[in-house]
Amino acid sequence: MQIDPIRDEFATLESLIAGGPIVPNVTAVEIRAYLESRFDFRQPMPLDEVGADVEQMLRKWQVQVTHPRYFGLYNPSVTLASVVADTLVAIYNSQLANWRTSPVANEMERHTLAWLGERFGLPADSIATFTSGGSEANLSAVVVALTRAFPGYGEHGLRSLSGDPAIYLARETHHGFNKIAHMVGLGRRNLRVVATDSGFKMDVGDLRRCGRGSQQRAPAVHGHRHRRNNGCGHHRPSAGDRALLQGAGPVVSCRRRIRRLRGRFAQTQALAFRH
């Protein structure tokens, strides 16, 4: 693959986006009318024409999250390396469901995840996987926490448990946990929201109050080690506080520089990292 043509195109589009508006001025009616006028699916269209048309729509009619003046949600930036990587993935269409179908892609994933685990200070035999995004990562972490806290969960489900599990969440935790509680069978009413302090960190005192007297067992305490656009952070409960919650282990969602994280997750049962 020749990188220079991709580099030139990347630089051109990066400059065009930086020089344009961030937020589009368009309505759904306008977009639908344009699509109906251009694409009726009756006859094939030249690829160059379709590609140019789609590109100009994306340039005009979406929030440009790669714009240098965009300060909204923490969307990952786009780099030349990521464009090259996506191009290679699209061309080779590697299948990682089975080691034999793409030995090298599987080994590259294993090698990279092992390095990340080492940077987090996790045991050498830790198991990791890439996910499509933060919600899938958090879902995976909750399933791991439930399985560890309740060994029968994987085979027999929540119906086999003597108690009613709950998850304790920092107030600033993503609302995707409402869907996760639904999907894993906990139910949204078994989410316990913990207050945050003036620094937007989990209020351990409120966490202690939430757990005191509860007959529910908590497979996970979830907070953040990243800082979002609202400045939210996470304070991991002490060993005593986790004991108060009947053995709950933290599920931590983080997005910080890797070099600052090493050795900080010794008691973490499941880690969802977004970069």
C-alpha positions as CSV (number, residue, x, y, z in Angstrom):
1,M,0.0,0.0,0.0
2,Q,1.2,3.5,-0.9
3,I,0.9,5.8,2.1
4,D,1.7,9.1,0.4
5,P,-1.6,9.4,-1.6
6,I,-3.6,8.7,1.6
7,R,-1.4,11.2,3.5
8,D,-2.1,13.9,0.9
9,E,-5.8,13.3,0.8
10,F,-5.9,13.2,4.6
11,A,-4.2,16.5,4.9
12,T,-6.5,18.1,2.3
13,L,-9.7,17.0,4.0
14,E,-8.3,17.9,7.4
15,S,-7.7,21.4,6.2
16,L,-11.2,21.7,4.6
17,I,-12.9,20.5,7.8
18,A,-10.8,22.9,9.9
19,G,-11.8,25.8,7.7
20,G,-15.5,25.0,7.7
21,P,-18.4,25.1,10.2
22,I,-18.6,22.7,13.1
23,V,-22.4,22.4,13.3
24,P,-24.5,21.9,10.1
25,N,-27.5,24.0,9.3
26,V,-29.9,21.5,7.8
27,T,-33.2,19.8,8.4
28,A,-34.2,16.1,8.1
29,V,-36.7,17.1,5.3
30,E,-33.9,18.7,3.3
31,I,-31.6,15.6,3.6
32,R,-34.4,13.2,2.8
33,A,-35.5,15.2,-0.3
34,Y,-31.9,15.2,-1.5
35,L,-31.5,11.4,-1.0
36,E,-34.7,10.7,-2.8
37,S,-33.7,12.8,-5.7
38,R,-30.3,11.3,-6.0
39,F,-30.6,7.6,-5.0
40,D,-33.7,5.7,-6.2
41,F,-31.8,2.4,-6.5
42,R,-33.2,1.7,-10.0
43,Q,-29.9,1.9,-11.9
44,P,-26.3,1.4,-10.8
45,M,-24.2,4.6,-10.4
46,P,-20.5,5.1,-11.0
47,L,-18.5,4.5,-7.8
48,D,-16.6,7.8,-8.2
49,E,-19.8,9.7,-8.4
50,V,-21.4,8.0,-5.4
51,G,-18.2,8.5,-3.4
52,A,-18.0,12.2,-4.2
53,D,-21.7,12.7,-3.4
54,V,-21.4,10.9,0.0
55,E,-18.3,12.9,0.9
56,Q,-19.9,16.3,0.2
57,M,-22.9,15.3,2.3
58,L,-20.7,14.3,5.2
59,R,-18.7,17.5,4.9
60,K,-21.9,19.6,4.9
61,W,-24.4,17.7,7.0
62,Q,-22.8,16.4,10.2
63,V,-21.2,17.8,13.3
64,Q,-17.5,17.9,12.6
65,V,-16.1,16.2,15.7
66,T,-12.6,16.3,14.2
67,H,-12.7,20.1,13.9
68,P,-10.0,21.8,16.0
69,R,-12.6,23.9,17.7
70,Y,-15.0,21.1,18.6
71,F,-15.1,20.7,22.4
72,G,-18.2,18.4,22.9
73,L,-18.1,14.8,23.8
74,Y,-14.7,13.1,24.0
75,N,-14.8,11.6,20.6
76,P,-11.4,10.0,19.6
77,S,-9.5,12.1,17.1
78,V,-8.7,10.8,13.6
79,T,-5.0,10.3,12.7
80,L,-3.3,9.3,9.5
81,A,-2.4,6.0,11.2
82,S,-6.1,5.2,11.9
83,V,-7.1,6.0,8.3
84,V,-4.4,3.6,7.0
85,A,-5.5,1.0,9.5
86,D,-9.1,1.2,8.5
87,T,-8.1,1.0,4.9
88,L,-6.1,-2.2,5.5
89,V,-8.9,-3.7,7.5
90,A,-11.5,-2.9,4.8
91,I,-9.2,-4.4,2.1
92,Y,-8.2,-7.6,3.8
93,N,-11.5,-8.1,5.8
94,S,-9.7,-10.2,8.5
95,Q,-11.9,-12.7,10.3
96,L,-10.9,-13.1,13.9
97,A,-13.7,-15.4,15.0
98,N,-11.3,-18.3,14.4
99,W,-7.5,-18.3,14.8
100,R,-7.0,-20.2,11.5
101,T,-8.9,-17.7,9.4
102,S,-6.4,-14.9,10.3
103,P,-3.5,-16.1,12.5
104,V,-1.6,-12.8,12.2
105,A,-4.6,-10.6,13.1
106,N,-5.4,-12.7,16.1
107,E,-1.8,-12.6,17.3
108,M,-1.5,-8.8,16.7
109,E,-4.6,-8.4,18.9
110,R,-3.2,-10.7,21.6
111,H,0.1,-9.0,21.5
112,T,-1.4,-5.5,21.8
113,L,-3.8,-6.5,24.6
114,A,-1.1,-8.1,26.6
115,W,0.9,-4.9,26.4
116,L,-2.1,-2.8,27.6
117,G,-2.7,-5.3,30.4
118,E,0.9,-5.0,31.5
119,R,0.7,-1.2,31.4
120,F,-2.4,-1.3,33.7
121,G,-0.5,-3.6,36.1
122,L,-2.9,-6.5,35.5
123,P,-1.7,-10.1,36.0
124,A,0.0,-11.8,33.1
125,D,-2.8,-14.3,32.7
126,S,-5.5,-11.6,32.5
127,I,-8.0,-12.0,29.6
128,A,-8.8,-9.0,27.4
129,T,-10.7,-8.2,24.2
130,F,-11.3,-5.3,21.9
131,T,-14.9,-4.0,21.7
132,S,-16.8,-1.8,19.4
133,G,-17.1,1.0,21.9
134,G,-17.6,2.1,25.5
135,S,-21.1,0.5,26.0
136,E,-20.0,-2.9,24.8
137,A,-16.9,-2.6,27.0
138,N,-19.0,-1.7,30.1
139,L,-21.4,-4.6,29.3
140,S,-18.5,-7.0,29.1
141,A,-17.2,-5.7,32.4
142,V,-20.5,-6.2,34.2
143,V,-20.9,-9.7,32.9
144,V,-17.4,-10.5,34.2
145,A,-18.2,-9.0,37.6
146,L,-21.5,-10.9,37.8
147,T,-19.8,-14.2,36.9
148,R,-17.0,-13.7,39.4
149,A,-19.4,-12.6,42.3
150,F,-21.9,-15.4,41.4
151,P,-20.2,-18.5,39.9
152,G,-23.6,-20.0,39.0
153,Y,-24.7,-17.0,37.0
154,G,-23.2,-18.2,33.7
155,E,-24.9,-21.6,33.8
156,H,-28.2,-20.9,35.6
157,G,-28.8,-17.1,35.3
158,L,-30.0,-14.7,38.0
159,R,-33.0,-16.9,38.8
160,S,-30.6,-19.3,40.6
161,L,-29.3,-16.6,43.0
162,S,-30.5,-16.4,46.6
163,G,-30.1,-12.6,46.6
164,D,-30.9,-9.7,44.3
165,P,-27.7,-8.2,42.9
166,A,-27.3,-4.5,42.5
167,I,-24.7,-2.2,40.9
168,Y,-23.5,1.0,42.5
169,L,-22.8,3.8,40.1
170,A,-21.3,7.3,40.4
171,R,-23.9,9.9,39.5
172,E,-21.9,10.9,36.4
173,T,-21.8,7.3,35.1
174,H,-23.0,7.0,31.5
175,H,-26.7,6.2,31.2
176,G,-25.9,3.2,29.0
177,F,-25.9,1.3,32.3
178,N,-29.7,1.5,32.2
179,K,-29.6,-0.7,29.1
180,I,-26.9,-2.9,30.5
181,A,-28.9,-3.6,33.6
182,H,-31.8,-4.6,31.3
183,M,-29.7,-6.8,29.1
184,V,-28.0,-8.8,31.8
185,G,-31.2,-9.4,33.7
186,L,-30.6,-7.2,36.7
187,G,-33.3,-4.7,35.9
188,R,-32.9,-0.9,36.0
189,R,-34.3,-0.7,39.6
190,N,-31.2,-2.5,40.8
191,L,-28.9,0.4,39.9
192,R,-27.9,2.4,42.9
193,V,-26.7,5.9,42.1
194,V,-24.0,7.3,44.4
195,A,-23.5,11.0,44.9
196,T,-20.4,12.8,43.8
197,D,-18.4,15.3,45.8
198,S,-17.4,18.9,44.8
199,G,-14.6,17.5,42.7
200,F,-17.1,15.2,40.8
201,K,-15.6,12.1,42.4
202,M,-17.6,9.3,43.9
203,D,-18.6,10.3,47.4
204,V,-17.4,7.3,49.4
205,G,-19.5,8.3,52.4
206,D,-22.6,8.2,50.3
207,L,-21.5,4.8,48.9
208,R,-21.2,3.6,52.5
209,R,-24.6,4.9,53.3
210,C,-26.1,3.2,50.2
211,G,-24.6,-0.2,51.2
212,R,-25.4,-0.1,54.9
213,G,-28.4,-2.2,55.8
214,S,-28.9,-3.4,52.2
215,Q,-29.7,-7.0,51.7
216,Q,-28.6,-6.8,48.1
217,R,-25.2,-8.0,47.1
218,A,-23.2,-5.7,44.8
219,P,-21.2,-7.5,42.1
220,A,-19.7,-4.2,40.9
221,V,-19.0,-0.6,41.9
222,H,-18.7,1.5,38.8
223,G,-17.1,4.9,38.4
224,H,-14.7,6.7,36.1
225,R,-10.9,7.3,36.1
226,H,-11.2,9.5,33.1
227,R,-12.1,13.2,33.0
228,R,-15.0,14.1,30.8
229,N,-15.9,17.5,29.5
230,N,-17.7,18.1,32.8
231,G,-14.6,17.3,34.8
232,C,-16.0,14.1,36.3
233,G,-13.4,11.9,38.0
234,H,-13.5,8.7,40.0
235,H,-12.4,7.8,43.5
236,R,-12.1,4.0,43.9
237,P,-13.6,2.7,47.2
238,S,-11.1,1.5,49.9
239,A,-10.9,-2.2,50.8
240,G,-13.0,-1.5,53.9
241,D,-15.7,0.2,51.8
242,R,-15.8,-2.7,49.4
243,A,-16.1,-5.1,52.4
244,L,-19.1,-3.1,53.5
245,L,-20.7,-3.8,50.2
246,Q,-20.3,-7.5,50.8
247,G,-17.3,-8.2,48.6
248,A,-18.2,-5.9,45.7
249,G,-15.4,-5.4,43.2
250,P,-14.9,-2.2,41.2
251,V,-15.7,-2.1,37.5
252,V,-13.7,1.0,36.3
253,S,-14.2,2.8,33.1
254,C,-11.1,4.9,32.3
255,R,-9.8,7.2,29.6
256,R,-6.4,8.7,30.7
257,R,-2.9,8.5,29.6
258,I,-1.7,4.9,30.0
259,R,1.6,5.8,31.6
260,R,-0.3,7.3,34.6
261,L,-2.3,4.2,35.2
262,R,0.2,1.5,35.9
263,G,-0.4,-0.4,39.1
264,R,-3.6,1.3,40.0
265,F,-6.0,-1.5,39.3
266,A,-4.7,-4.3,41.6
267,Q,-8.2,-4.8,43.1
268,T,-10.1,-4.3,39.9
269,Q,-12.1,-7.3,38.6
270,A,-13.1,-5.8,35.3
271,L,-11.6,-2.9,33.4
272,A,-13.3,-1.0,30.5
273,F,-10.7,1.3,28.8
274,R,-11.7,3.8,26.1
275,H,-9.0,5.6,24.2
